[in-house]
Amino acid sequence: MNGGIVMSALASHSPRIGIEAQAPSFLHGVIAGEYALGRAINALAPDLIVLQSAHWVTTFTWYVTCQSRHHGNCVSDELPDLIPGIPYDRPGDTGFAALLVEAIKTKGLLAT
């Protein structure tokens, strides 16, 4: 591929699937679907993935995380007992992030 969007997806999710071994049986199909989505994304071999979370609440400004590495512990604000701190460590792309911020700004929106 020569650039462009190769896939767009909305992912069903629940804090109850944050720790798979503890997920109730009625969510096993959702978990299987998330794995299938992951396989479909991997098969496309994208150069990068842009993740927009509806949980990152802001009032006016679009915030883009622009660091070269994203790492820490994911804690569910809604249900911290279900996701008490799952470690993550993923690469970032500072160049793309800066371009994304500029593209948002060209639409007349606040971004940083």
Secondary structure, DSSP 4 states (H G I P E B T S, - for coil): --SS----------GGGSSGGG--GGGHHHHHHHHHHHHHHHHH--S------TTS--SSPBP----SEEEEEE--SS-TTTSS-EEEEEE--HHHHHHHHHHHHHTT--B-
